[in-house]
Amino acid sequence: MRNSVLRFAVLTLLLATAQFAIAGTTIVVDAVTSDLPPGSRVRVEAGAEYRLLEFAPVKADERGRSVVTRTAGDENIKYRLASPTTLVWEFVVPADGEVPQRQFKLNFPKDLAQPPKGMAGNVAFKIKYNISIPAVDGQPARQTEQASAASMRIPADGRWNRCLRVENWGETGIFVGMTPDCVHDIRNDKRGSLSRSR
């Protein structure tokens, strides 16, 4: 009897430990480049933070509107959970200009749930990057160090995917940003968070 109770206690502990081990959320980030000048040195760092925000209730004169907008500030953030992992992507563009695609994971120790009623939720990304482009075709060498931000809503389908892009957009400059996928051309899409360096 005592042995069976002990076995049950050990099994319960193992199941609880396993459940804790698989708890959490992982954001899978595919990283791609496009048309970067050979010899360019690039370093990108990105972190992620889950946020729950609370806004003032809809006013009487706003109830008839189809869309009511609110501007989010630090005072609206009621809960934060930062990922303990940081994405670091560093590379030198080879002579053929083809940089291998990479995949990174940003892990959270807890499940990132849909926000409760009356609140909004998202994951905010802070991106820092340094790009050094050598002199080429009569153009002087360039170096830029900037920071940008992007965000994503909590996905209803549970798909936690993002695309980190470092792309040469010609006269527009180099785009560094986090987008929903790596397929669509987002140059004319104003919904994404764009950051360009000249």
N, C-alpha and C positions, 0 to 999 in steps of 0.2 A: 504493500500500500504506500509506504513511504517513498519507495523508488518510483512508483508511478506518478506520485505527486511531484517529485523532484523533476522527473522527465517532462511533465506538463509545464512546470515553471520555466525550465530551460527552453522548451519549444516556444513558449509564449514570449520569452525574452528575445529569442532569435528572430521570431516573426516581427516583433516590434522594431528590432534593430534593422532588419531588412527594409521594412516600410520606411523608416527614417532615412535609410541610405538612398532610396530611390526618390524621396521627396525632393521637390525643388523644380526649377524651370531652367532650361538651357536655350539660349538664343543662338541659332546657327547662322554665322555670317560668312557668306561667300565673298571673296575679295578678287577683283578683276582690274585690269588696266586696259588702256586703249591709246595707241598712237603716241606714246611717250618717246621723246628723243633718246637715242642710244647714249649711254654714259651717264644718264640722269641718276642721281642718288635720292632715294625717297625713304622717309620714315613717317609712319602713321601710328598714332596711339588713339585708342577709343575705349571709353568706359561707359557703363550703362547704369541707370538708376530708375527703379520703379517708383511711381508717385501716385498718390491718391489726392485729388483736389476737390475742394468744396467751394461753391460759388454762391453768391447772394441769390435768394429765390426770385422767380420771375415776378416782375411788378405788374400791377393791374393794367397799366397802359401797354404792356408788352404781350399780354395774353392773346391778342388777336393776330400777332405776327406769325408768319410761317417759320421764320428763323430768328432766334435770339442769340446774339454773340456776347461772349464775355472774354476779357483779357486776363490771362493768368499771370499772377505774380507770386513771389515767395510766400506772401501772406495767405495764398489759397492752398498751398501744399500742406496737408494735414498728416501725411505719412510718407516716409522715404525708406527705401531699401536699396542700397548700392550693391552691385555685383562685386564680389571680392576679386574677380578676374579682370584683367585688362588686356585688350587686344593690342599687340605690337607687331606691325608689319614693316620690315625693313628690307630694301633690295636695291640693286643697281641694275638699270635697264641694260640688257645685253646688246651686242652689235646688231642682231636681227630685230630688235625691238619687241620680241615676244617674252613677256614676263609670265611665268607659270601661274595659273590660278591657284589661290590658297583658300583654305577653309579654317575658320576660327570658331571658338565657342565661348560665349559669355554666360557663366553659370550664376544662378541665384540659389541660395540655400533654402528658400521657401517657394511654394507654389504661388505664382502671380495670378491672383484671381481677378475676375471681373469686378469692377467697383460696385459698392452697394448703392441702392437707390438714392438719388439725390447727390451723388458724387461722380466725378470723372476720373479716369485712370489712364496712365500712359507710361511708356518707358522712354526716358530721355537719354540721348547719347551725346557725350562731349568728345569732340574730335580735335586732336592737335596734330599738325603735320609740318614737316620740313622737307622742302624740295630744292635740290641743287641741280641746275641744268647747265651743261657745259656750253661753251661758245661753239656755234655751228652755223655754216652758211652765211658768214658775215655778221651774224647776230651775237652780241656780247653774252657772256655767261650771266646767268640769273640765279638768285637764291631767294626763297621766300619761306617765312615761318608764320603760320597763322593758326587760328582756332575756329571751329565752327560747331554748330549744334544741329541735331535732328531728333525726331521723336517718332514713335509708333503707338497706335492704339492697341489695347489689349485684344488680341485676335479671338473672335468668337469661335473659330474652328480649331483653335489650339495649335495653329501652325506658327511657330516662332522662328521666322526666317527674315533675314535682311541681306542686302548687298552693299558692300563697301566698294566704291568706285574711285579710281584715280585715272582720269581721262583727259587727253589733250583735245580741247575744243577749238584749236586754231587761234584766230584773232580774239576770240572770247576769253581765252586763257585756259588754265588747267582746272578742271572740276574735281573736287574732293568731297565726297558726301556719302551718306547712308540712304539707300532707296529700298522700296519694297522688293524689287527683284533685279536681276542682272540682264534682263532681256529687252525691256522697253527703252526707247530713246526718250529721255526725260528733258531734253533741252528746251522744249516748249511747254513743259508741264510745270506750272507755277505752284503745284501743291507740295512738291518736295522741298526739303531744306537744302538749298544750294550754297556752295562756297567755291569761289573761283579765285585763282591767283594768276596775276598777269606776269 
